[in-house]
């Protein structure tokens, strides 16, 4: 019961950026992972920047360069099926 989807997105001064981290730093993603309270195997970052994707991947996130690819990953890697 209860698949859980937590979404973090950057809209200016997010709590993570407020503590001096940005998406080029693995610590940014480690902080988001820890705050999300889900296993890293359930974490996905979608972003155009290869550097940001590398930072996310370095702490265990799945990464995607495009939202449509991310939907594919969610369907296949997370076994989430929509009714």
Residue pairs with C-beta under 8 A, 6 or more apart in sequence:
3 78
3 80
4 38
5 80
6 36
6 37
6 38
8 14
8 16
8 32
8 35
8 36
10 17
10 23
16 28
16 31
16 32
19 31
21 27
21 28
21 31
22 28
23 29
23 47
23 49
23 52
23 55
23 56
24 49
24 51
24 52
24 55
25 55
26 55
26 56
26 58
26 59
28 55
29 43
29 45
29 55
29 56
29 58
29 59
29 61
30 59
32 43
33 40
33 43
33 59
33 60
33 61
36 43
40 59
40 60
40 61
41 60
42 78
43 56
43 60
43 61
43 62
44 61
44 62
44 63
44 64
44 70
44 73
44 74
44 77
44 78
45 52
45 53
45 56
45 57
45 61
45 62
45 63
45 64
46 63
46 64
46 65
46 66
46 67
46 69
46 70
47 53
47 56
47 63
47 65
48 65
53 63
53 64
53 65
56 63
57 63
62 73
62 77
64 70
64 73
74 80
75 81
